[in-house]
Structure formats: structure tokens, C-alpha cells
Amino acid sequence: MRRFRFLLNFFLLTLLLDIYLGARLLPALQLDAAGLTGGIALLALLYFCLLLGLLGRVLPLRRLADPMAWIGMLALGLASTLFVLTLLRDLSLLVVWLAGALWHAAALYPDWRHASAVATPLLAVLLTGIGFLNARSRARVVEVEVPIAGLPADLEGFTIAQISDLHVGPTIKGKYIDAIVDAVNALQADMIAVTGDVVDGKVSDLRAHTQPLARLSARHGSFFVTGNHEYYSGADDWIQEFRRLGLTVLLNEHVILEHDRAQLLVAGVTDFSAGSFDPEHHSDPARALAGAPAGVRIKVLLAHQPRSASAAASAGYTLQLSGHTHGGQFLPWNFFVRFQQPFLAGLERLDSLWVYTSRGTGYWGPPKRLGAPSEITRLRLTAAPAAMA
């Protein structure tokens, strides 16, 4: 029943979207009968592609599921941008109409109404194409220095390679992950942090495509924490699979790294929402410190969602590494992330806690990134200047 309601709502919402786009754009294009028929056909095709992508995920069509998902996700990316641009066009029409009324320039409105109707779908296609190229290109390496007061001398220059939000699934496969693993290993980091949302699907379907993660290599190893999508995909099975691949899975627990003559605590918590899937997986940064040696000064927390930061700051962590937000992935959705998360992307401060939020190494849903490039992050710990201490 729940799935039926979801499908019905999706069908209705996408139909209303299609009707809105047609009503706002087609009349302004001043098309003849053949052109109008063609425009309606294109919108009908867009609607069909949106439905096709969803049906590929819910119907037992294993061989067709991925091709259908590709079609649906590309259509969703295009429809999303077309919708936003059409809304902006409507706003601009209001401004132009008011300007024409105030300055008695009546010709401004019809000219702009036609020109903007032509430009809107063309710009949507262009932005979707650019976003596709951005998303499918291998994530670039972002270098980040984290200034830490009282950093032990032996931890000066300690490096962490962070990857997050790979979303292995219908459109991200093993070849994509292979290239990321090669880039991470080339950094020769002291440790690797994998901060959740690695998968979108079952172990039985994606095992071969996550296998490259077994090649991750760092002096102190690779550490993984669950994201919300692991719970959508069967967290218990994936936890066992990631352990098989050689990743150290941290479930509200910590390890102590002996680095030269210094110690570094690395803790990991389950996803912020994990307790709603499994009460035993309730996310708890304080619990992750249980039994920690009193003398360890530098404490790094891996937490998929940035909103773990408040509890992490209270628990006394030095640095939190997160993902989840994708930096918004593509405009304008980055403006809405702040309604759910305290941080969008990059290095920020909460009291004495540094929080680094990755824009993600893959993407989710539409293969599209605009204004929020994917990243492989290389964080370097360094002693804070006296003025910051």
C-alpha cells in the first residue's frame, strides 16, 4: 500500500510538472500547429522517461533496470532544471511587466515573453549537459589544512584522505570506483576515511562494483561509517561486506592509532538517522569514546551527517569529517540543505570543534553537478598559529 501511494504521488506530481511546463512555455513560443504538436510530444516523452526511471527501480526487470534508471535520472535532472528556470522566467516576466507599466514600454513584455520561452529549454539542456560532464568526471582532489591548537609535534602533517557519498548503484559502477581508488591511493595518506552512503542497492547486486574498495591503501588503514543509504540498502549485510573488503567499520566505537610517538583517536558513529532503522544503531558520539585513554588529545570523529556536530562538540572531539549534503549537488538545491544541516560544505568551526563537510565523491539521483563539484579530500593536520590557539 505504501509503495502504491508513493507511485501514485509520483505519477501525479510529475504530470502536474509537465502540465505547468507546457502551459508556461508552449503558448509563448508562438508555434504553428505542427510545432505545437511537436512540443507536446516532447513534454510527453519527458514525462514517460521520468516514469520509466521509477518503474525500473520497482518492477522485477533486472536486465532493464539500469538502462531504465539511466533514462529516468537523466530526465529527472533535465526536468528539475527546466522547472527551476521556468519559475525564474515567470518571476522575470513579472518584473518586466512592472517595468513596462512604470516606464510605458509596453513592447518589452511580449518580446521578453517570447525570447525567454525560447531560451529556457535551451539553457536547461545546456546546463544538464554541463552537469552531466561534471558528475561523470573523476572527482578532483581538494587539499585542506586543519589548524589544531596543541597538536603534538609527531602529528604535524598527518594526512587523511576522505571519500564520501559514492552511491554505487544504477549509474555508478566498478570502473568509476576504480578510478577513485587509484586517485586516493596516489595521495599516500596516513589514513582513509569513508564517511558513508557508499551504496544504493543490495550486496548481491553491487558486490562486484564495490570490490575496488579492497584496494584502498594507507599507513593506518581505511575506516568506514554508515550513511543513511546503507540503511535503505540493508546495513547489516553491507557492514559485513565492507569488513570483508578490509575496511574497519566503526559503529559508535573508536580505535587508537600509534603514529610515531603520538596517539590519535579515530571514532565513528552510525548515521544520525540509524536509530529509526535499528535501535541498537542509535548514533552516539559520546558512546564512541567509551574506554578511550585519558591522555589522547586529538580526537577525530567520522559521522556521515554534519548535524552530528553538536553532540561531537559536547563530547570533546577535535575534528569531525562528514558528507551527506553533496554541497547541494546542483543549483538551486544547495540553498535548501541548510534547512536540514548546519553545514553545507568545506571547513567550518563549531565551538572548539572543526567540521569538514565533503561535497561527496560520487552523486545521487541525476548524474548532474552544477556549482558543487565532487571531491576526494586530502586533509592535513597542522599546528594552529598562536593567535588561533
Phi, psi and omega in degrees: 000318180296319179295320179299316179296319178298314180298317180297315179298319179296314179302315183291317181295317180291328176294316177297321176300314181297318179296318179299314180299315180296315183294327184272336185253314189298313180300326183285346181280349177055051183274153171281182185300318181293318180294322178295319177298318178296319179297316178297321179297320179294319178293323176296322178295319177300316180297316179299318181295321177298316179292323181299318180298319179290316181298327178297336180271336187251342180264150181283068181238070191303316183290332183262351188301312182292314176301320178294322178296318177303311181299313182295319181290321175297318179295321180296319177298316179294313182298321180298311181292321178297320178297313181296316180294326178292320175299315179296323177298316179299321177295318179295326177297321177296317180296316180295320179297316178296318179298317179297321179291321182287323184250016175054046179242072187297334183288343182299316189295306181297325178295315180290325179302317180285312184298319181289329177292327176287318186288326187301305179293327178295317179293324179297317179295317180298312182294324178294320177295315178296317179298324178296314179298320178298316184290322185275349175285149179297138181304139179279159177272127178251125180265129182227129173260133180247106181280121186238124177291135178073022180294126177303144184302325182287350176259001176299124180085005177300131186244142178235124173265122182247131168234150186204153171054053177289322178054052173300127185182220186301323185246355177242119187235189187301321181298319177299316181290324177305314181295323179292316179299318177301316182293321179294314180297327179294340180285341181050049182287161177287328175209161179240132178247124177247104193261050165088171183054049178283329191228157171224075181156175184280156177303318183298331181271333192241001184307315182294332185273341174266353182306324179304336179297340177295341181273354179303134186221127176207159184307314183256007176097185183241137185236139186231141169233152183285147170248175181298328182287338173296324180286329174293335190253005181098076189299317183300317179295320181289326177300316177295321181293318179294325175295320177299326180283354176099006177276142174274114182270124181251112181247087184055048182211175184220165170227157176251124178262130175266108184244105188055240181256015182241161176243146177227128178267127175242117179245159177217141177243154172294165182304150182306326183263005189299329182298335179283343176265321182209110182305331180289345180259017179307127185289130186209093179301324180293318179298328181294344179266358184304127178081007181289142177300141184293335186275356182280118186270326185259118184236119180252130180248130171262120182216121187304313184261136179301335183288003168284352190296323182299314178292326179293319178297318179295328181280348175095023177287157179267319186215134174243133176249126184223175176216237171076318189282336186060013185063017185094340179068302173209148182301145002260016190293343177296336179288341184264345182299324184297341178289340181246328187240145179285339181227144181263309182193154175089188185266123179221170187239137171231106186055239181264006183261129168274137177235122173250124180249114180285146173282357179096151184260338174245224176200165178236140178074234181301133175287082191203129175221124177223121179075005181213074184296144176292160185209149161251124188255134173246105181264135181239121177281135181215151181293134180287144174301157183303327182293336182265345185290000000 
